[in-house]
Amino acid sequence: MKISSFARPRALAYSLACCVAATTAASASAGVISGYTQFGPNAGTGPGLGTVSVPAIVTTAQNNDNSPTPGAFDNNIVVPIKRFDTSGYIDIEFSVTPTQGVTEYQFFESVDNNTGTPWSSHTMILGYGVGANFVPSTAGDGLDFDSPNYDLAPTSSALPVVSTPDEDTLVFSGGIQGTGAESYQFRIDVPDVKTLPPGFGHFTLRQVPTPVPEPATLALAGLAIAGLVAQGRRRAS
C-alpha cells in the first residue's frame, strides 16, 4: 500500500520538532524506559503495520511521578512514530530499568492513517506482552496513563474528545482522522514492572483505530433496527 502523499511531510515535520525538543535535554545516567523491542525492521508489531519507529527516549528526572505542572519544561520524553496500513492494532513494547519508584513520561506521538478509511476513534491500552500474549494492565499496578491526576491532559490534533474508561485506557473521539498523520500527546506512569506479577521486564502500549462504517454497513444496520422495531410492534398489537 502506498503512503499518502501529504502524510510523509506532516509526520516528518512533527517528528523532527519532537526530536529537537527531546535531544535538548541531557540524558540521565539511568532511565526507567531503557529501550524497546525491535520486531524485524519495526519497533512495533501487529496487524495494523505499517511502520513503527521510536527515534527518541529521553529521561532526565526519574521517579518524578506527579511533579510535572502545566507550562513547565518536561524532562522525560518518548517519541513514537507509527503508520497504520490496516485498521488492526499495533503494539510497542518498552523495556524498563528498575529505579525503586514511578517515573512519569510525556509521549509525543505521530499517528499516520494510511488505511484508506477515516477513523472515528482511536483507543490506547496499556498492558504486558504483545500479539496473542497481550494482557491488559490491572488496576493499581502503578502502570497507567497518569491516573488519577492527569497532570497534563491527553490531546489529539484530530480527535479532541478524550475519555478514560479506566486508568489503563484512553479513547480519543469527537472528530474524524482521515488520511495522513496527526499528533497525539499523553502521559504514562512507569513503575518497576519487574516487581509485579508475573515479573515482566517490559510493558506494552497497544493502539487500536476504529474505522468509520461504510455507507452500506450503516444502511444494513438501519434496516436491521427497523426490522426489530416492526417486529416489536407486531408483538405488542
C-alpha positions in Angstrom: 0.0 0.0 0.0 1.4 3.4 -0.9 2.0 6.1 1.7 -0.4 9.0 1.4 1.1 12.0 -0.5 0.9 14.5 2.3 1.3 12.1 5.3 5.1 11.9 4.9 5.9 15.6 5.2 3.5 16.1 8.1 4.8 13.2 10.0 8.4 14.2 9.3 7.9 17.8 10.4 6.1 16.7 13.6 8.7 14.0 14.5 11.6 16.4 13.9 10.1 19.0 16.1 9.7 16.4 18.9 13.2 15.1 18.4 14.7 18.6 18.7 12.8 19.1 22.0 13.9 15.7 23.2 17.6 16.0 22.4 17.9 19.4 24.1 17.6 17.6 27.4 20.7 15.9 28.8 20.1 12.2 29.4 20.3 10.8 32.9 22.6 8.0 33.8 19.7 5.6 34.2 16.1 5.9 33.0 13.0 3.8 33.7 12.2 3.3 30.0 15.5 1.9 28.7 14.5 0.9 25.2 12.0 -1.0 23.1 11.7 -4.4 21.4 12.7 -4.4 17.7 10.5 -6.7 15.6 12.4 -7.1 12.4 12.6 -3.7 10.7 9.9 -2.2 13.0 9.8 -1.0 16.6 6.3 -2.4 16.9 4.2 -5.4 15.8 0.6 -6.2 15.0 -1.9 -6.5 12.1 -2.1 -2.7 11.7 1.5 -2.3 10.4 2.6 0.0 8.6 5.8 1.1 10.1 6.9 2.0 13.6 9.9 3.8 15.0 10.9 5.3 18.3 13.6 7.9 17.5 13.8 9.4 21.0 13.6 8.2 24.6 14.9 10.8 27.0 15.0 10.5 30.8 16.4 13.3 33.0 14.2 13.1 36.1 13.5 9.6 37.3 10.9 8.8 40.0 9.2 12.2 39.2 5.6 10.9 39.4 3.1 13.8 39.6 5.8 16.5 39.7 5.3 18.0 36.2 3.0 21.0 36.0 1.3 22.8 33.1 3.8 25.1 31.3 6.9 23.5 33.0 9.7 22.0 31.0 9.1 18.3 30.5 12.3 16.3 31.1 11.1 12.8 30.3 10.1 12.4 26.7 9.2 9.5 24.4 8.6 10.0 20.6 6.8 7.1 18.8 6.0 7.4 15.1 3.7 4.9 13.6 1.8 4.3 10.3 -1.3 2.1 10.1 -1.8 0.4 6.7 -4.8 -1.5 8.0 -7.2 -0.8 10.9 -5.8 -3.6 13.2 -3.9 -2.9 16.4 -0.2 -2.0 16.7 1.8 -3.0 19.8 5.0 -1.2 21.0 6.9 -3.0 23.8 9.1 -0.9 26.0 11.8 -2.3 28.3 12.1 -1.0 31.9 15.0 -0.5 34.2 14.0 -0.6 37.9 14.5 2.6 39.9 12.5 1.8 43.0 9.9 4.3 42.1 7.5 5.6 39.4 8.7 7.7 36.5 6.3 9.9 34.5 6.8 10.3 30.8 5.3 12.7 28.2 4.6 10.9 24.9 4.7 12.9 21.7 3.3 10.6 19.0 2.7 10.9 15.3 0.0 8.5 14.0 -0.4 8.2 10.3 -3.7 6.8 8.9 -2.7 5.1 5.6 -5.6 2.6 5.6 -7.7 4.4 3.0 -10.6 4.6 5.5 -11.2 7.5 8.0 -11.3 6.8 11.7 -14.0 7.8 14.2 -11.9 7.0 17.3 -8.5 5.8 18.4 -8.0 3.6 21.6 -4.8 3.2 23.6 -4.4 0.4 26.1 -1.5 -0.4 28.5 -0.6 -4.0 29.2 2.1 -6.6 29.0 3.2 -8.9 26.2 2.4 -8.5 22.5 0.0 -10.0 20.0 -2.0 -13.0 21.3 0.1 -12.9 24.5 -1.0 -9.4 25.4 -2.7 -9.0 28.7 -4.1 -5.6 29.9 -2.6 -3.9 32.9 -4.5 -4.4 36.1 -5.9 -1.6 38.3 -3.5 -0.4 40.9 -0.3 -1.9 39.5 1.3 1.5 39.0 1.3 1.4 35.2 -1.3 3.9 34.0 -2.0 6.9 31.8 -1.1 9.3 34.7 -4.3 8.4 36.5 -6.0 9.8 38.6 -4.3 13.2 38.4 -3.7 13.5 34.6 -1.2 16.3 35.2 -1.3 17.4 31.6 -4.5 16.3 29.8 -4.2 13.9 26.8 -4.7 15.6 23.4 -5.1 14.8 19.7 -5.0 17.1 16.7 -7.8 15.1 15.0 -9.9 13.6 17.8 -10.3 16.2 20.6 -12.6 14.3 23.0 -10.7 12.0 25.4 -12.5 9.5 27.7 -10.8 7.4 30.3 -12.9 4.2 30.9 -10.2 3.1 33.4 -6.6 4.1 34.3 -5.1 2.0 31.6 -7.2 3.1 28.6 -7.6 6.3 26.6 -10.3 6.7 23.9 -9.9 9.6 21.5 -13.0 10.6 19.6 -15.2 13.5 18.7 -13.9 14.0 15.2 -12.5 12.2 12.2 -8.9 11.2 11.4 -8.6 11.0 7.7 -5.6 10.2 5.5 -2.3 11.4 6.9 -0.5 11.9 10.2 -1.9 13.5 13.3 -0.3 14.3 16.7 -1.2 12.6 20.0 0.1 13.7 23.4 -0.4 11.7 26.6 1.4 10.7 29.8 2.4 7.3 31.2 3.4 6.4 34.7 6.0 3.7 34.6 6.6 1.6 37.7 9.2 -1.1 38.3 7.3 -3.7 36.3 9.8 -6.5 37.1 8.5 -6.5 40.7 4.9 -7.0 39.6 3.5 -10.5 38.9 4.3 -12.2 36.6 7.5 -10.3 36.6 7.6 -8.8 33.1 10.7 -6.6 32.3 8.6 -4.8 29.7 5.3 -3.0 29.2 3.2 -2.6 26.1 1.4 0.3 24.5 -1.3 -1.1 22.3 -3.3 1.2 19.9 -6.4 0.3 18.0 -8.2 2.6 15.5 -11.9 2.4 14.8 -12.8 2.9 11.1 -15.9 4.9 10.2 -18.6 2.4 9.0 -19.1 2.4 5.2 -22.5 3.7 4.0 -23.6 0.2 3.0 -22.9 -1.0 6.5 -24.8 1.8 8.0 -27.8 1.1 5.7 -27.8 -2.6 6.7 -27.7 -1.6 10.4 -30.6 0.8 9.8 -32.7 -2.0 8.1 -31.9 -4.4 10.9 -33.0 -1.8 13.6 -36.2 -1.0 11.6 -37.0 -4.8 11.3 -36.6 -5.2 15.1 -38.9 -2.2 15.7 -41.5 -3.5 13.4 -41.3 -7.0 15.0 -41.8 -5.4 18.4 -44.8 -3.5 17.2 -46.5 -6.6 15.8 -45.9 -8.5 19.1 -47.4 -5.5 21.0 -50.5 -5.4 18.9 
